[in-house]
Every structure is written in structure tokens, then in C-alpha cells.
Amino acid sequence: MSRPHLRIFPENYSVPLSSSRQSNNSSRRLSPFAHSSSVKSPVISFCVSGRPRRLSGPKKLRMAPPILSLALPSETGRVLSIQSHTVQGYVGNKSAVFPLQLLGYDVDPVNSVQFSNHTGYPTFKGQVLNGQQLWELIEGLEANDLLYYTHLLTGYIGSVSFLDTVLEVVKKLRSVNPNLVYVCDPVMGDEGKLYVPQDLVSVYRQKVVPVASMLTPNQFEAELLSGCRIESEADGWEACNALHDVGPSKVVITSINIDGNLLLIGSHQKAKGQPPEQFKISIPRIPAYFTGTGDLMTALLLGWSNKYPDNLDKAAELAVSSLQALLQRTVKDYIAAGFDPQTSSLEIRLIQSQDDIRNPQPIFKATRFC
């Protein structure tokens, strides 16, 4: 059998049917795919061995259906998410895509890596996507007019070449939709330790931060990007201000440890030159270590901040409340299974917490900075 391909037939082209299926008419006429009454487009039909493939029905030839996420977009948006992927467990796209879908978004994932499991296990196997392969995917989408997105979400990126390609993706997407919102989780390290190449830090600081719409660093990452040492709440606000000066209108430092107290600090500069609205949320400490929580938190912040575009503190309240409910359930379930949750990193109970994601109880409240 020859390789399947797309064949474009002009309007009024008659396609002979096979002799085994011919009716009284020796041919059937294909209807044009007209996008409007005044403009007629060619008929596109999937072909195998040079003949149009019957998509349904014994005698009808049909086109491929439209992409409904483009033809009938959701009220929330269409997200391209470039992150890692694991077969087992919930990190990267596995931690971000499902929550965004629950919140009503169409999400197209690109897996920057595909591993059997996260790297905290004794071993892992899999593949790493390089920059050229990422760009080939973008070219494939562009060739089929599928590049309209309202949001771009990026997480862990392990090489400068891949990050440079992501920057080209941002340009390409904004050439299609100038209002694209780019939400960047600049995954570089934690608690003073880098787990990406040092060269990535300067690329994030000089090239990524200026084009991002929202940044969601942790304390260590915020220090790297802003150049500010964060040892107090005031330092956190100043780090946010420094990042606003470079580009993003929204900054959420997802975890700051101040004298043993865990805080989220958020800042929204609604217009350049105006002072930002800033807030904090106190977060309880849970004596356990979890994987995938940063990826989930950024996805939740994207989801809720788009629903409340002028109220970042409310979006953060809902995101934190969802995450904390999920973490409490995760700990409870490990204890029920007879496992001490303090002895190892825990896989989050994402599926079991879908009600808390879709309809969170806003238990954790924001306090405005005056």
C-alpha cells in the first residue's frame, strides 16, 4: 500500500467509485468546503493509494471535521503547555494539564522530556526532546493553521538550546495572537541549589523575563532573576518590583521562608509606571516532601488568574486552597496505606482531588500590602 497523503480536489471534480461499490451513477460529485457563500475553497479528502478514503457511510465522501477548539473556542482559552512528562506519577504536564482541563481550558501538551517516572526514583528511562524537534512540532501546527493559542505555559527546561527555541515559539505565537499570555515557571533550583546548567540563569534573566506575562518563581529562583536577596517580606516585594521593571505584569513568588514561616507573595502591576497591588498568603507547613506541586500551582494560577484578570489575590487564594486540600489528602492517603509520609517524596493525589481543583473552598486568604 502506498503512503497515505492529502489530496486537494477542485470544486466540481468527479471522483470515480470502485467497481465493487458503483451505483447507477458512474461517479459522485464532491461538495465544495465553502467557508462563506462568496468564497469557495477546494475540497480536501484523505487519500490512500491515490483514492479518496470513505470516512463514513457506504457511499458518501466526507472531509475531516473542523478543530472545534478553534471553531468553537472555550470561554476560558486554549493553552499550549511545554513541560516534562512522566508515564507514572504527576509532574510537569501530568500535573498541569488535567487541572487546567477541569477549569475549562483546552490544553495542548508538548512534552519536553518523556520519562518512565520522575528523577527522584532510583532509576528512570526515557527520551529528551531537543529544540529542533520542538520547532518541527510548531511547524506542523502552523502548516495546518493550528497555532492560535490564548496562553503559553512553560515549566522545566533543561538546556539553553531548548529555551532559545521556546523564545522563538513565543514570537511565533504572538505573531498569530498578539494578546498571548505567557505564564512562565522558571524552574531552576530550590533552597540555594541549582538543578539546571548555570547558563540557563542568564537566558531566563535577560531574555525570558522580559517577554513573560506572569512569573511564578520560588524564593531561590526569584533571587536569581531579580538580583535581590530575600530575607523578609519587604525583600519579597522589592524582588517583585524589580521583575515588573523588566517585563511581567504579574509575579507570584510561590514560597518564601521567613523565620520559619511559609508565605506566598504576589504582585500585580496593572499599568506601567503605576505601583503594583501586592499581597501575601500564609501557608501551613506540611511535614512531607511532594513532587509536582510547583507545576500544579503554576497551572492553577494560570487558570484562576484568567478567570479573575484584575484580582490576582483572589486567584492566588483559590490556587493555594486547592493545592493545600490536595496535599492534605495525599498525606492522609499515604498514612492510610501504612506509609510514613516523612520518609520519602510523595506522589500527589491529583485525580482524587479533582473536586478541590474544580470548586475550591477559599480557606486561605490574602492580606494586602499597604
C-alpha positions, 0 to 999 in steps of 0.5 A: 500500500502506498503512503497515505497523503492529502489530496486537494480536489477542485470544486466540481471534480468527479471522483470515480467509485470502485467497481465493487461499490458503483451505483447507477451513477458512474461517479459522485460529485464532491461538495465544495468546503465553502467557508462563506457563500462568496468564497469557495475553497477546494475540497480536501479528502484523505487519500490512500493509494491515490483514492479518496478514503470513505470516512463514513457511510457506504457511499458518501465522501466526507472531509475531516471535521473542523478543530472545534477548539478553534471553531468553537473556542472555550470561554476560558482559552486554549493553552499550549503547555511545554513541560516534562512528562512522566508515564507514572506519577504527576509532574510537569504536564501530568500535573498541569494539564488535567487541572487546567482541563477541569477549569475549562481550558483546552490544553495542548501538551508538548512534552519536553522530556518523556520519562518512565517516572520522575528523577527522584526514583532510583532509576528512570528511562526515557527520551529528551526532546531537543529544540529542533524537534520542538520547532518541527512540532510548531511547524506542523501546527502552523502548516495546518493553521493550528497555532492560535493559542490564548496562553503559553505555559512553560515549566522545566527546561533543561538546556539553553538550546531548548529555551532559545527555541521556546523564545522563538515559539513565543514570537511565533505565537504572538505573531498569530495572537498578539494578546498571548499570555505567557505564564512562565515557571522558571524552574531552576533550583530550590533552597540555594541549589541549582538543578539546571546548567548555570547558563540557563540563569542568564537566558531566563534573566535577560531574555525570558523575563522580559517577554513573560506575562506572569512569573511564578518563581520560588524564593531561590529562583526569584533571587536569581532573576531579580538580583535581590536577596530575600530575607523578609517580606519587604525583600519579597516585594522589592524582588517583585518590583524589580521583575515588573521593571523588566517585563511581567505584569504579574509575579507570584513568588510561590514560597518564601521562608521567613523565620520559619514561616511559609508565605506566598507573595504576589504582585500585580502591576496593572499599568506601567509606571503605576505601583503594583497591588501586592499581597501575601498568603500564609501557608501551613507547613506540611511535614512531607516532601511532594513532587509536582506541586510547583507545576500544579500551582503554576497551572492553577494560577494560570487558570484562576488568574484568567478567570479573575484578570484584575484580582490576582489575590483572589486567584492566588487564594483559590490556587493555594486552597486547592493545592493545600486540600490536595496535599492534605489528602495525599498525606492522609492517603499515604498514612492510610496505606501504612506509609510514613509520609516523612520518609520519602517524596510523595506522589500527589493525589491529583485525580482524587482531588479533582473536586478541590481543583474544580470548586475550591473552598477559599480557606486561605486568604490574602492580606494586602500590602499597604 
